[in-house]
């Protein structure tokens, strides 16, 4: 008594193929934006991380480095996760390996 009958509407057969095409066309801008985002932002960031990881793995005793805090020093000890950096004569600090931002050319520090 309170519920009315519901009747299903059928779509014309010609419109069914057009719906599929319009769905693909509406998703195309989204896919295009994702592709641009990948090549402009994600891929270069991954490449930069890979280069940084290779630089950290190649650290050796005696390398002159710049830390994330801006400190300049010479690597005095190498560990698995930490390195010892000599900032001045007799001043050694222990840092995480990932804190090294750049390896300087030999002879930069005096």
C-alpha positions as MATLAB code, in Angstrom:
seq = 'XXXXXXXXXXXXXXXXXXXXXXXXXXXXXXXXXXXXXXXXXXXXXXXXXXXXXXXXXXXXXXXXXXXXXXXXXXXXXXXXXXXXXXXXXXXXXXXXXXXXXXXXXXXXXX';
ca = [
       0.000    0.000    0.000;
       2.803    2.422    0.883;
       5.300    0.998   -1.617;
       4.719    1.816   -5.244;
       5.834   -0.407   -8.062;
       9.171    0.455   -9.690;
       9.600    0.028  -13.391;
      13.021   -0.456  -14.954;
      13.829    1.703  -17.896;
      15.769    0.176  -20.724;
      18.349    2.186  -22.618;
      18.249    2.151  -26.370;
      20.781   -0.239  -27.928;
      22.527    2.527  -29.899;
      23.265    4.556  -26.763;
      24.992    1.629  -24.979;
      28.089    1.871  -27.209;
      28.239    5.638  -26.818;
      28.275    5.383  -23.012;
      31.444    3.298  -23.106;
      33.171    5.816  -25.347;
      32.115    8.780  -23.205;
      33.392    6.985  -20.075;
      36.798    6.502  -21.673;
      36.876   10.111  -22.838;
      36.034   11.344  -19.330;
      38.871    9.265  -17.821;
      41.430   10.383  -20.402;
      42.273   13.740  -18.715;
      42.792   11.983  -15.380;
      45.141    9.437  -16.927;
      46.979   12.173  -18.786;
      47.451   14.193  -15.578;
      48.812   11.119  -13.782;
      51.302   10.471  -16.597;
      52.525   14.080  -16.500;
      52.794   13.956  -12.697;
      54.839   10.767  -12.913;
      57.350   12.132  -15.423;
      57.612   15.614  -13.891;
      57.667   14.838  -10.164;
      57.829   11.179   -9.170;
      60.480    9.856  -11.569;
      63.063   12.646  -10.940;
      62.588   12.275   -7.168;
      63.215    8.534   -7.366;
      66.353    9.148   -9.436;
      67.615   11.690   -6.897;
      67.029    9.244   -4.015;
      68.894    6.517   -5.880;
      71.892    8.819   -6.465;
      71.905    9.890   -2.783;
      71.811    6.247   -1.642;
      74.745    5.411   -3.953;
      76.732    8.395   -2.606;
      76.122    7.331    1.003;
      77.100    3.728    0.263;
      80.350    4.932   -1.356;
      81.471    7.005    1.661;
      85.013    6.218    2.740;
      87.318    7.302    5.523;
      88.962   10.614    4.659;
      86.123   11.924    2.462;
      85.210   15.564    2.997;
      81.457   15.953    3.431;
      78.694   18.492    3.988;
      75.921   17.498    6.400;
      72.229   18.366    6.292;
      72.874   20.911    9.060;
      75.526   22.650    6.965;
      78.550   21.351    8.866;
      81.727   20.649    6.900;
      84.035   17.889    8.030;
      86.166   14.901    7.211;
      84.922   11.335    7.701;
      86.973    9.712   10.469;
      84.962    6.548   11.234;
      82.529    4.499    9.195;
      79.786    2.306   10.667;
      76.690    0.622    9.299;
      74.230    3.357   10.227;
      76.496    6.073   11.642;
      79.695    7.830   10.634;
      82.189    9.836   12.642;
      82.964   13.264   11.224;
      85.914   15.380   12.352;
      84.785   19.008   12.275;
      88.027   20.464   13.619;
      91.199   19.048   15.141;
      90.082   16.941   18.093;
      86.340   17.603   17.523;
      84.539   14.451   16.352;
      80.792   14.093   16.043;
      78.727   11.032   15.241;
      76.066   11.427   12.531;
      73.613    9.251   10.694;
      74.856    8.313    7.243;
      71.714    9.803    5.693;
      72.634   13.237    7.137;
      75.411   13.564    4.547;
      74.183   15.777    1.716;
      77.279   16.159   -0.425;
      80.788   14.767   -0.789;
      83.277   17.538   -1.513;
      86.361   17.197   -3.728;
      89.548   16.250   -1.876;
      91.467   19.242   -0.530;
      88.428   21.513   -0.166;
      88.826   21.719    3.620;
      92.071   23.072    4.996;
];
